[in-house]
Structures are given as structure tokens and as C-alpha cells.
Amino acid sequence: MIRLAEGWKDYSVIATGDGYKLERWGEIVLLRPDPQVIWSGRDLFSMKYDAVYRRNEKGGGAWEYRRPLPESWNVSYRDLTFSVKPMGFKHTGLFPEQAVNWERMTSLVRAANRPVKALNLFGYTGGATVALAKAGASVTHVDAAKGMVERAGVNARLSGITTGIRYIVDDCKKFVGREIRRGNRYDAIVMDPPSYGRGPNGEMWKLETELYPFLQLCTRLLSDDPLFVLINSYTTGLQPTVLANLLTLALGGGRVEAYEVGLPTEEGIALPCGAGGIYIHD
């Protein structure tokens, strides 16, 4: 089953083909590589766009601009606003398909009808953090990259959130260990772990060997009456059933949902963008 982020007005996938996707971000159109697009389509390079990210033979790449663009600009999803800009490794600082997970998490927070303390690990620029805080949760946002944590703060302020978020620049595994020792507990845990990564002091992360023991460690942070645990997998290629198995084995009784995450396109097809899994404590 695939769940599509269909609530966007400031973002859309215009067309896909030959390893690229053409996207509208507000009034700006970007052409970016996408490894899932293995089919042929329209000649996207002949279409109108403002910037393209071109790969090079060494595995990196660079942006090419057809016209000057602002350093950054804003896009909105419902009552949330985010700052985006062309970044390294083809990114913009926002993953629009994650609106699927924002909707699921915020619906659970609002339905809980009680204070919810949430932890967002590998929080990046704070899409999930902002969504959870807007729904009324108090959120601890953790990422090893200082610049990404600062941008999470920008996104929170753009969405009208000035309190209720604690920002932490740290290696996620070390932070979780310290929180356990401090006796801190959370009602909801969200994580979007990378395939590979390094902490601020060179700590190594490899998803295939680290994710399950890390998830087990995180279960020790759950409150006596937890709400949910959500894992998103963007670049890892993990199947939804793998995420379901991890959550079931690590957390035991409860309800588990696992699904593909994707985006609708103006061509009328769905663009897959990874997988999500959520454990809901009944």
C-alpha cells in the first residue's frame, strides 16, 4: 500500500522520466535526479525550469541556474511554512512526501487529548518537529548537524511556533543513552535515520547494523502510556514489511502500520519516496 502526500498547494511533481523529476516549489521550478525514476518520459530538459542539479562522474554534482534565484524562499503545507533552497546533494531542505507522516502523527497527538512529549531523532530541518509542535506536542529535536538544527528553528518560527521545542545538536545514539540515564521519558518517538552517517565527533552510523539495536534502546525512553513510535526510511531501500518487523519485535503488543510513502504527479502516476512504519500503543 502506498500513501500519497496529496494536500500540497505550494508543491507538485510536474513530470518524471529518465532519472529526473520536474517539481514546482511555489513559483520556482527545479529539475532534480531521482533514483526511483527508471522509466522514460518527456524530455524534461527541454521544459521550463529555473535550476537543475546535474550529477557528475564522481558521484557528486552541482546546481546549474537558468536565472538568478533568491537565497531561500517559503512554501506552505496547510498551516505549516518551511524555508527551502537549493542545497548540496540535490536537496532543498524539505521532503514533501513526509506530509503523509505529519498527518498521521498529528492526528494521534490531537486525539490523545492530553499533553504529549515527543522526541524527533535525526530531525533534519524539522518538518516532523514543526508538525508535532503545531498539533500541541512538546518536542525535543535532535540532529548532529548544527546548520540543520538552526534551520529547524527557522521553520518553527515561520509556522508561528516560538515555544515548546527543545533543539539539540548531538549524536542521536549518545543523546538517547544520556536521556535514559537521566530518567527522561517520551510519549512519542520519531526517527528518520540515514543509511550512513557521522556524528559531530566522528561517530559512525550504518543502518543495517545500527537501526534495530538503536530502536531497542529507544524503547527504554517510552513513557508508561506511550502514544506511538514512527520510523521513516527515505534512502535506505528498506521494504515496509522490514519496518513492520522491526517495530513488532522491538515493541511487542500494539498496532503496527507499514506503508510506502509517495507523491502524486501531474502525469497521473505515483512517485515512490521510501517507506514508513508506525507502532501505535493501544
N, C-alpha and C positions, 0 to 999 in steps of 0.2 A: 504494500500500500504506500502511495506517495501523498504527502500533504504539501499543498502549494500555498505559498505566501501571496494571496490574491488581494490583499487590502491596500496595496500601494497606489498612490496617485502621483507621487513625485518620482517614481522609478518604474521602468519597464524594460523587458528584453525585446528589442525590436526584431532582430533576426539572428540566425545562427548558421554556421557552416564552416567546414574546413579548419576546425580547430579554434574558431573565434566566436565571440558573441558581441553583438552591437547593442549597446544599452543607453537608455535615456536616464540621466541623473538630473532631475529638474529641467533646466533649459540646455544642459550640456550633454553631448552625445560622445561616448567613449567606445573604442573598439579594443577588446581585451582577449587574450588567449583563454581558452577553457579546455582542459584535458578531456572532458566528457563529450565534447562535440567532435565525434569521429565521422560524422556524415558530411556529404557535400551539400551545399546550398547556394544561395545567391552570392554573387561576387561582392562581399561586404566592403572590400577596399575601394570599390567604385561608388559606394554610397556616401551620403553626407555624414561626416563625423568631425569632432573637434580635436581629438587626440587619439593616438593608437599606441599600445605597448607592444613593441616588437622583441621577440626572443632573439638571442644570439647563439652561436655555435657552442659557447662555453657554458650554456645553461642559465645565463643571466638575461638581461635585457634592459631596455630603456624606453622612455616615453618620447614620442615624436608629436609635435603640435602643429596643427594647421592654422591656428590662430592663438593669440595670447589668451590665457585663461586666468581667472582670479586665483590667488594662492589657495583659497578654500572657498566653499560655498555650502549652503544648507539644504537638506532635504528633510521632509517630514513624513512620518507614518502615524496616522491618527493624531494623538495628542503628544507625540514624541518628535523631537527635532534633533538632527545629527549634522555635524560638520564633516564634509568629505573633501578629498583632494587626491590627485594622482600621487602615489607613493611607490616605494621600491617593491620589486617582485610583483608588479601589476596591480597591487591593491589600492583601495580607495579609503580604507579605514572603516568600512561598513560592509556587512554581509546581509543583503536584503532578504535572503531566504530565511534568515533567523526569526523573522516575524512570526513564522509558524510556532517556534518555541516560545516567543514572547507571549503570544496569545494563550497558549496552554498554561504557562506558569502564572500569568497574571489572573487568569480565571480561577485558578486554585487559591491564590492569595486572597482574592476578593471573597470567594465563597467560604473561606475559613472563618471569617467574621471574628478574628482575634489578632493580636499582634503577631507578626511573623518576622523572625530573624533569619536572614538569608546570607549565604556565602557564595560568591561568584569567583571561581578559580580559573586561572588563565583568562582573565576577564577582558583582555584586549582594550578596545576603546569604549567598552561599557554599554553595548546595546542591551544586553540582558539586565545589567545593573540599573540602567535608567528605566527600563520597563517595569522591573520589580519595585523600584522606589516610587514610581508614579502610581503603582497599584496599592501603595501603602506599606510595603515591607521596609524594614531597616536592613541595609545591605553592607556587607564588607566586600570590597572589590580588591582582588589580588592579581598582580601581574609582575613579571620580572623586569619588564621594560618601563623605565621611568616615563619616557615620552608617551607611551600608550596610556598609562595611568593618568597623565596630565590631560590627555585628550578625552578620557572618560569624564573628568571633571568638567571640561568644556561642554560636552554633550549633556551632562546633567543640568548645567546652568541654562543651556539653550532650551531645555524642556521645562524650565521653571522650577528645578529642584535645587535647593540651597542647603538642605539639612537631610539627615537620615542615611548618608553614605559615608563609610569609612574607607579611605584609599590607602592601600598597602603596596609598596614596591618590594617584592621579595620572591624568592624561590618558593613555589607553591607547596612542595613537599615539606620543606623546612618549616614553613608557616603553619601547616596543618599539625606537624609534630609539636610545635610550641603551643598552639591552641589547645591541644589535648592535655598537655602538662598544666596549662593554666586553668583547665576546667571549663573553658568556654564551650557552649553548645549552640547548635543552629537547627531551625525548623526546616530549612530548605537548603540544598546544596546544588549548585550548577557548575559544570565544568566543560570546557571546550579545549581538550588537550591537543597539543601539536604532535605530529609524527616524530619529530626530533626537536630538541631544543637545549638551550643552555641557560642556567640561572645566572644572576648577577655576579656570582663568584666562580663561574665556570662549571656549575653543577650540570651533569649530563642527564638528558631525558630521552628514552627510546620507548615509544608507545607499546610495542609488542611485549616488552618485558616489564614495563613500569605501571601500565594502566590498572591491571587487576589488583596488585598489592596496594596501589595508591587508593583505589576505590575502597578496598577493605579498611585501610587506615582512616579514610574519611567517615566511614560508618560510625567510628568512635566519637565523632563530633555531633552526631544527631541527638536532638533533644528526646525526652521521654515520649513526646507526642509529635513526631515529625510530620511534615506535610508531603515533601517529595524530594527525590534526587534525580537530576537530569544530566545526561551525557550527550554532547553533540560531537559528531565526527565529520570534519569537513574534508581534509586532505588525506585521510588515512586509508580510505577504501574499505573500511570495515562494514560488513553487512548489518542490517538492522537486527537480525537474529543474534549476532555476536553481542551487540549491546544488550539485548534482552537477556541473554545468558549471563553476562557479567552482573547485571543488576539483580537477577534472580538468585544467583549463587552467593553474592555478597550480602544481600539484604533479606533473603528469605521471604516470609509471608508478606503479602501485599499484592497490588495490581501493577503489572508491567505493560507498558505500551512501547512498541518499537516500529519505526517507520522510515521511509525515505523522506528527505526534505528536498523541495524543489521550487522552481519558479515557473509560472505560466509565461508563454511567449506570444507575441503578436502573430506568429505563424500558426498558432493553434496547437502547439505541442508543449510538452512539459520538459523543462531542463533540470535533470537531477543535480543536486548540490550537496550530497552527503547523506548522513543518516542521523537520526535522533532516537534516544531511548529514555523513558521516564518511569521511575518507580513511584507509585502513589501509595501512601500508607493509609489503609482503610481502618 
